[in-house]
Amino acid sequence: MESGYGWVVKTAHVEYKRPMVMGQEFSVETGIDSINDRGCRVSFEIRMINNNKIACDGWFDYILIDIETGKALKVTKEMIEKYSI
C-alpha cells in the first residue's frame, strides 16, 4: 500500500465440504498458485482443528490496482519474480 498498489478480488470460488459452528477453531492455509502480469490466483484450505477435516477450500483471482485511481495495473516483473517458486 505504501507503493500505491492494492489487490482486489476479481473472482472467488469456495467449495463448502462440512459445516462449522460458531466458536469452532480452525486453521487456514494459503498459497499463490500462479502469478503473471494480469494478476494472481491464491488458493486456500480451511481445516477444523478438532478433527483435521477440510471444512472448505477454493481459490481467489486477484488483480493489481492503483489505489489512487482504482484502475487495474500490470503486475511488475519484480513482483512476479519475488512471489514465483
C-alpha positions as CSV (number, residue, x, y, z in Angstrom):
1,M,0.0,0.0,0.0
2,E,2.9,2.3,0.7
3,S,3.8,2.0,-3.0
4,G,0.3,2.9,-4.1
5,Y,-0.7,-0.6,-5.1
6,G,-3.6,-2.7,-3.9
7,W,-5.1,-6.2,-4.7
8,V,-8.7,-6.6,-5.5
9,V,-10.7,-9.9,-5.8
10,K,-11.8,-10.4,-9.4
11,T,-13.3,-14.0,-8.9
12,A,-13.9,-16.1,-5.9
13,H,-14.5,-19.9,-5.8
14,V,-15.4,-21.5,-2.5
15,E,-16.3,-25.2,-2.1
16,Y,-18.0,-26.0,1.2
17,K,-17.4,-29.5,2.4
18,R,-18.5,-29.6,6.0
19,P,-20.4,-27.3,8.3
20,M,-18.7,-25.4,11.1
21,V,-20.3,-23.8,14.2
22,M,-19.7,-20.5,16.0
23,G,-16.7,-20.7,18.2
24,Q,-15.2,-23.7,16.4
25,E,-11.4,-23.4,16.0
26,F,-9.9,-23.8,12.5
27,S,-6.7,-23.2,10.6
28,V,-6.2,-21.6,7.2
29,E,-3.5,-22.4,4.7
30,T,-3.0,-20.2,1.7
31,G,-0.6,-20.2,-1.2
32,I,0.0,-18.5,-4.6
33,D,-0.9,-20.9,-7.3
34,S,0.1,-18.7,-10.2
35,I,1.1,-15.1,-10.9
36,N,1.5,-13.2,-14.1
37,D,1.3,-9.7,-15.5
38,R,-2.5,-9.8,-15.3
39,G,-2.8,-10.9,-11.6
40,C,-2.6,-13.9,-9.4
41,R,-4.5,-16.9,-8.1
42,V,-4.4,-17.7,-4.4
43,S,-5.7,-21.0,-3.1
44,F,-6.9,-21.7,0.4
45,E,-7.9,-24.6,2.6
46,I,-9.8,-24.2,5.9
47,R,-9.4,-27.2,8.3
48,M,-11.2,-27.9,11.6
49,I,-8.8,-28.2,14.5
50,N,-10.8,-30.9,16.4
51,N,-10.7,-33.5,13.6
52,N,-8.3,-32.1,10.9
53,K,-11.0,-32.4,8.2
54,I,-11.4,-29.8,5.5
55,A,-14.4,-27.5,6.0
56,C,-13.9,-25.7,2.7
57,D,-11.3,-24.9,0.1
58,G,-11.1,-22.8,-3.0
59,W,-9.3,-20.0,-4.7
60,F,-9.4,-16.3,-5.4
61,D,-8.2,-14.5,-8.5
62,Y,-6.8,-11.0,-7.7
63,I,-5.9,-8.1,-9.9
64,L,-3.4,-5.4,-9.0
65,I,-4.8,-1.8,-8.9
66,D,-3.6,1.7,-8.4
67,I,-5.0,2.8,-5.0
68,E,-5.4,6.4,-6.2
69,T,-7.4,5.7,-9.3
70,G,-8.8,2.2,-8.7
71,K,-7.6,1.2,-12.2
72,A,-6.1,-2.1,-13.0
73,L,-2.3,-2.3,-13.4
74,K,0.1,-4.8,-14.8
75,V,2.0,-6.8,-12.2
76,T,5.6,-5.9,-12.4
77,K,8.3,-8.4,-13.3
78,E,9.9,-7.7,-9.9
79,M,6.6,-8.8,-8.1
80,I,6.4,-11.9,-10.3
81,E,10.0,-12.9,-9.5
82,K,9.5,-12.3,-5.8
83,Y,6.4,-14.4,-5.4
84,S,7.1,-17.2,-8.0
85,I,8.5,-20.5,-6.9
